[in-house]
Structure formats: C-alpha cells, structure tokens
Amino acid sequence: MLPSIVRTARLVLRRQDPDDAALIKEAVDASIEHLRASVAWAQRMPAPLAEQRERLIAVAAAFDAGESWSYSIFHDTEKQL
C-alpha cells in the first residue's frame, strides 16, 4: 500500500480527495488551453464542480481499495496546486 501523503521541503503529494474538488477545478480551469494541447482528458474539460467531486470520490475509493493511486501535487501550504 502506498502512503496517502508524501511531504518534501517544497511540495506535498496527497491522495486525491473530494474535498479538494474546488482547488483542482480552479487549477484545471486556469490552465485549460495549455492542458488541451497536451493532455487527452482535458478535451472534455472544464467539468462542473459536482462532476469533479464525483470523480474524486471514485478516485479516492480506488486508492483506498489498492486499485489505483492518484495524487495531487500541492505547494507545501496545501492550499495551492
């Protein structure tokens, strides 16, 4: 099992969590044009906040079940992606 959180001097890698939906949406929406040019999933973005939250619920459940591991990368304050 992988850890749910990894801290470094500058960054925090944390298991994706439904409570982070607004932060993730904000980061994706702010970079959507750049992401669309290079990331396949960005083609169907931006997604409504409720959809982002539902996706994160499923991702967190898969992490906890040991099926897949998705992390968000935060600034060390954990308030900015």
C-alpha positions in Angstrom: 0.0 0.0 0.0 1.3 3.4 -0.9 1.2 6.3 1.6 -1.7 8.7 1.3 0.6 11.7 1.8 4.2 12.4 1.0 5.9 15.7 2.1 9.0 17.2 0.8 10.7 20.6 1.6 8.6 22.4 -1.1 5.7 20.1 -2.0 3.1 17.8 -0.7 1.8 14.8 -2.7 -1.6 13.8 -1.3 -4.1 11.2 -2.3 -6.8 12.9 -4.3 -9.7 13.8 -2.1 -13.2 15.0 -2.8 -12.7 18.0 -0.5 -10.1 19.3 -3.0 -12.5 19.5 -5.9 -12.7 23.3 -5.9 -8.9 23.6 -5.8 -8.4 21.1 -8.6 -11.2 22.7 -10.7 -9.6 26.1 -10.3 -6.2 24.9 -11.3 -7.5 22.9 -14.4 -9.7 25.8 -15.5 -6.9 28.3 -15.2 -4.7 26.1 -17.5 -7.3 24.6 -19.7 -5.9 25.8 -23.1 -2.4 24.6 -22.3 -3.8 21.3 -21.0 -5.9 20.7 -24.1 -2.8 20.9 -26.2 -1.1 18.1 -24.4 -3.4 16.0 -22.2 -6.2 13.8 -23.6 -8.5 14.1 -20.6 -8.5 17.9 -20.9 -10.6 17.7 -24.1 -13.7 17.1 -22.0 -13.0 19.9 -19.5 -13.9 22.1 -17.8 -16.2 20.0 -15.8 -18.8 21.3 -13.3 -17.7 21.2 -9.7 -20.2 18.5 -8.8 -18.8 16.3 -11.6 -15.2 16.9 -10.4 -16.2 16.0 -6.9 -17.9 12.7 -8.0 -14.7 11.8 -10.0 -12.6 12.4 -6.9 -14.9 10.2 -4.7 -14.3 7.4 -7.2 -10.6 8.0 -7.3 -10.2 8.1 -3.5 -12.2 4.9 -3.2 -9.9 3.2 -5.7 -6.8 4.4 -3.9 -8.2 3.1 -0.5 -9.0 -0.2 -2.1 -5.5 -0.5 -3.5 -6.7 -0.5 -7.1 -5.0 2.7 -8.4 -3.1 5.6 -6.9 -3.8 9.2 -7.9 -2.1 12.1 -6.2 -2.5 15.8 -6.3 0.7 17.9 -6.0 0.4 20.8 -3.7 2.6 23.7 -2.7 3.8 23.0 0.9 0.9 25.1 2.3 -1.6 22.6 0.8 -3.7 25.5 -0.4 -2.4 25.7 -3.9 -1.9 23.0 -6.6 
